[in-house]
Amino acid sequence: MIRARSVASVLAVALLGAIVPAAATAAPPPREPSAVEVYGHRGASGYRPEHTLAAYDLAARMGADYIEPDLVPTKDGVLVSRHENEISGTTDVAERPEFADRRTTKTIDGAELTGWFTEDFTLAELKSLRAVERIPDIRPNNTIYDGRYQVPTFQEVLDLSKRLSRELGRPIGVAPETKHPSYFQHIGMPLEPELVDTLQRNGLNRPNAKIIVQSFEVANLKQLDESLRTRLVQLISSSGAPQDFIEAGDPRTYADMVTPEGLREIAEYADAIGPDTKVILPVDENGYLTEPTEVVADAHAADLEVVPYTVRNENTFLPEDFVTSDDPTAHGDVFGFYEALFAQNIDAVFADQPDTAVAARDENQQ
């Protein structure tokens, strides 16, 4: 659903009060379950090391409607797919003696990090590295694929989506997320121009392209709204505030952004929100579900779609209501959690195990 967005209203900024979303008094009306789309979160990251072509390929073959690359730049300005620009946890860079002198400490979004950063490597150097499983203690089976896959470029992800669309006979969308846009803007390596140029070169900067661009920040989405004709998603954390708000001294938080007034403002520059599942289905101090909020209904009233993140099958990631054993790596009652999410009338969902999400969606449709 693409709407004409007013440039004047995009530039208008209203100061919102710090109002926590109210609890819903009744369940939202049922929706048609077949409309719920599945986003392969970092690919099929429950089965392969995340942000690899193998993970994206598997996600699509498992039925995902979109594959999701997080984008960060190389030293020579190429967008590559990594969850963070610090790559010691997702590549074998720490084991490469030729890159030992690249280890450094930087402040990223107010947090001091020590490691190796994509912006200090050329694409050729990054391509010499190999991906590894980010959370081996939770997903030990994925470690058998360590060392097998390269770091993909954004262009390679787009090429893969085109090939998979032909092979599978259905469109495989791409949902890129811009990571740390304020940080990269500050160091003179903005993500947005290359993102726009890449989509333009591939003929994908058009309203009917199966592309949806995400960000946790606001200013860069408003900037992209001026250049892109694709859909945009405002990501919403369950705590804190957008980094660009923090740096500008803006007192608003993510909680303010999901009030009815805040959602109407988001609708001026974006087409959807991507909230943490806890923004929709909050949990108490012991991790059990409480009453659902009205965020989904309020977002729909503002003409915004809702794409919550991230459902993962393992017990350690599920609300306590759906934990089935003391083993954090074992799969819990994820179908029960999906049922609770679908009951809130969501439009799509991010999932580490896309096959489970598709099965839950299809079962809910019956």
N, C-alpha and C positions, 0 to 999 in steps of 0.2 A: 504494500500500500504506500504509494508515493504521493505526497502532497506538495503544492507550491508553497514555499516558505518565504515569508516576508523578510527582506533584508533589514528593514527598519526595526521590526520586532526582534530580529536576531541581535541587534546592537543594543536593544533596551535591556537593562539589568535591574530587576526589582529586588530590594532587600527583603528577605524572608525571615520570619520569626522562627525560633528553634522549637518546632512543634514535632513531637514524636507521632508517627502514624497511629491512628486509632485502631483498636481491635474491631474486627468485623462482627456484626451482630447476627448475621445470617450467611449461609453459604452462597457464593455467587451462582448465577444461573448456569446451567450446563452448557458446554460448548460442543461442537462437533469434533470428536477426538482425532479424526483423520487429518484435521488441519494442523495438528501439533507437529512441528518440524524438529528434527534431531540434528544437533551440531556436534560433530566429532571434536571434542575438546582436546586441542593439540594433536589431533588425529585420534586414533584408537589407542590412547596413551595408557589404558589399562592392560594392553597386550604387547606393545612395542615401545621402545624408548621414544619419548615425546618429541614432537616437531622434527620428524624424519619423513622422508617420502614414503617409507614403508608404513609408518603409522597412518599417514593420510590415505594411502591406497587402501589399507585394511578398513579404515573407517567407512569409506565410500562403499566398499564391497559388503560391509555389514548393514548397509541401509541408511547411513547418514545422508542428510540432505545438504549439509555444509561441512567443510573442513576448515579448521581454524588455525592459521599461522599467526604467532606473535612476531612483530617486526622490530628489528634493531639494525643499525647500520654498521658496515665495515669501515675501515680507515679510508678506503678508496670510494666510499659513498654508495655501496651496493646494499640493498635491503636483504637481510637474511632472517631466517626463522629460528628464533630462540626465545624461551620464556623470559629470560633476563639477559642483559648485556654482559653480566658476569657469568662466565661459562665453565667454571671449574666443576660444578655439579652435574653438568649435562654433556661434557666432552672429556676426552682423555688429555686435555692440555697440561694438567699438573704432572703427567708422566712424560712429557716431552722436554728433554733437556735443552733443546734448541730454543725453547720459549721461556726458559726459567727467568730470564731477565725482564720479561714482560709483566711479571707479578708486581702488583702495585696496590695502593690504597686510594679509594675515591669516595666522595660523598654523593650518594644517589638519593634524591628525594629526602634529604635530611638524615639518611642513615649511612654510617661509615662502613664500607665494604672493602675487603682485601681479596684480591684474586686476579683473574685475567679477564679483560673486557674486549668485546668485539670491535669497538672503535679503535683499538690499538693494533688490529690485525688487518692485513689486506685480505681480499677474498681468496686469493691463491693460498695464503697461509691458513686461513680457516678451513679451506677445502682439504688440507692435509690432516686435519683432526678427524676424529671419529666420535660419534655420539655414544653416550652411556646412559643407563637408567638413572633417573634423578632420585628415586626413592626405593633403593634396592631392599631395604629392610621390610617394606610393605609389599613390594612386587618383585620378589626374588626370581620368579620365572622369566621376567623380562631381561635379566642380566645375561641370558644366553645370547642375546643379540648385541651385547656391548662390542664395540669395535667394528661393526659391520656397515654402518651407515654414515654418510657425510652430513654436514650442515647444509640444508637446502637454501637456495635463494628464493625470494618472492616470485621471481619469474618462473623458476622451476615448479613451484607450487601451482601457479596459474596454468602452466603447460600440462601438469598432471591432471588438473581438474578438467581441462578440455579433452584430454585423452580418455579419462574415465567416463566423461559424459557420453562420448561416442561408444565406448565399449559396453557401458551399462544401459544405454538407451534412455537415459534420463539426465536432467541437468544436475551436476554436482557443483554447488555454490562454494564460494570462498568468503570467509569472514575474518579479514585481517584486523589485528588489534595493534594500535600504535603504543609502544611501551615507552614510558618515561619521556613523553614529548617535551615537557618543560626543561628537563635536564639536557636533552639533545639540542634544544633551541639555545640554551645558555652556552654550550660549548661550540656553537657554530655549525652543528650538523643536524639541522631540522629534518625530521622524517617526512613531513607532509609533501614537499615538492616532488620527491622521488616516488612516493606512493601515487600521487596524482598522475605523474608522467607515465609510470608503469601501466596503470589502468588505461590511460589514454592510448598508449602504444598498442595495447592488446584489444582495443575496441570495446572496453568494458566500462567506460565512463558514460553510462546511459541508464535511464530509469529502469528498464526491463532487464538489466544484467543481474545475474544471481550473485551479487556482491553486496556485502553489508559490512561497513567499517565501524570499528569499536574504539572507545577510549574511556578511561576512568577520569580524564580531565575534560574541561569544558571549552576552554579557549581554542584548543586545536580542532575540536569538532565544529565550532562556529566558523573557524577558518576554512575547514574542509567543506562546509556547507556552501561556501562561496565558489568552490571549484569543482565539486563532485555532484553528479546527478544520481549517484547510487544512494542506497539507504544508509543511515547512520544510527548507531546505537550508543546511548549514554550508559556506561557501566556504573553500577551503584554498589559500593561496599556496604557491609552491615555496621561499619563504624568509621569514624574519622571523617575526612573531608578531601575533596580534590586537591592535588598538589598545587595547581595554579591558584586556587582560592587561598591556600595557606600562604603562598609566597606574596600574594597581593594584599594580604591582611583582610580578606573577605571573611566575615564570621560565619558564613553558612556552612553547614555540614551536609553529608549525604542524607541524613534524616530529614533535613529541611527540603532537600530536593525531591523527596517523594511525598510531600504534602500535596494536596490538590493544586495549590498555587504554584508550587515548584514544578510539578509535572506539566502544568500548562506552559510554563516557561521553556521546559525542555522541548516541548512539542513545536516550538518556534524554529528549532534548528535540527532536531533529530526525529526519527521515525519510530524508535523503540527504546525501551530501557532494558538493561541487562542486570537485574539485581541479584545479589547473593540470595540463595534460597532462604536464609534466615530473615531477610527483609519481608518475605511473604509468609513464611512459616517460622516465627520466632521460637527460640528454645529458652528454657529457664536455666538457672545456675547449675542444674544437674544435667543439662543437655536434653531434657524432654520437651516435646512440642507444647506450646501454649496456644492461645487463640490466634487464628490467622489474622493478618492485617487487612486493610481495605486497599492496599497498594495496587493490586491488579485491577480492581473495579475502577479506582480513581484514574489509573493510567489509561484504561480503555475509554473512560469518559473524556480524557484529553486527546483521544485519537492516537494513542501510543500502543504499540505491541509490547509484549512482555516476554523476555527470554531469560529465565533465571539460570544461574550457574552455581556450582557444578555438581552433578550427581555422580557419585563414585560408588561402586558396589561394596567396597570393603567396610567392615564394621567400624573401623577407626574414623571413617568419614561420615557415618550416618548418625542422625539423631538417636538418642538412647532408646526411643520407642521401637526402633527397627534393628537394634543390635541383637544378634542371635547367639553369641558365645563370647568367651573371654579372649578369643584369638583375634587380635586387631587386623590381621591379614585375611581372615576368612570373609566370605561374602555374607552380608546380612540380608534382612528382608527388604531388599531394595525395591521390589515390586510394591510393597506396602507404602514406601516413601513416594514412589511415582504416583500411586493412586491418590495420595494426599495432595501432591502438586497438581495433578490433572484436575482435581476437584476445585482448584482455585481459578480455573479458566485461563491458564497460561497459553501462549501462542507457540512456544518452542522451548527447547531445553538443551543446555550444554551437558554432555556426558562423556566420561572417560571410557566407558564401555558402550559404544553405540548400539551394539546388537541387543543388549539388555533394554536400552531405551526404546528401541524399535519394537521389541517384543511386548514391552509394557504398554506402549502406545496402541499397538494393534489389538492387544487383549482388552484394553479399555474401550476400544471402539466397538467391540462385539456386544 
